[in-house]
Amino acid sequence: MNGQSNLTARISSSALVTCSTLPYEPFIGTIGTSPEIEAISSLVPDYYGGNMDLPDVGVGAVIYLPVNTKGALLYLGDCHAAQGDGELCGVAIEHPTVTTVQIDLIKGWTIAWPRLETKEFIMTIGSARPMEDAARIAYRELCRWMAADYGFDEIDAYMLLTQAGRMRVGNMVDPKYTLGASIKKSYLV
């Protein structure tokens, strides 16, 4: 998912045609692992990942996914060149990619929902309807991560996130909404 730094998009409707230059910010829209038992559609995001359409799943990011079945059965696709928060009209700037991923198994580490890490922040991802439930899942899991790996009491993590946490809308058009709760790493030292 490497390439130019900008792209030109022609956006049109029946009455309007405009041309804008947008930053090229490629990311993987759909990435997940198989749940233990149930059959799923890759369109529906949930605790296993899926079609989260979260722009932070981009170049250089590390995504942690729960392993629910032997072999994990990772799947990915739906790559985007750019997308605004929420994927408002249901589509981003979709494009074909040759994507290189590195897969590592972290033994002895169990997580309930997807997590993401960049140089600047850590993020936990929740998918649900209504949107408030996705936010609750994401922030609950971030509190737990901060307690387990960064030495916070959960109540202290909760209070810090109240003041410094950030919420990112991945998608709000699929059967479940996806939100990512994050905090800058500078607050974790």
ABEGO torsion letter per residue (X at the ends): XBEBABBBBBBBBAABBBBBBBBBBBBBABBBBBBAABBBBAABBBAAEEBAGBAABBBGBBBBBBBABBGGGBBBEGBBABBBBGGAAGBBBBBBBBBBBBBBBBBGBBBABBBBBBAABBBBBBBBOBAAAAAAAAAAAAAAAAAAAAGBBAAAAAAAAAAABBBBBABAABABBBBBBBBBAAAAX
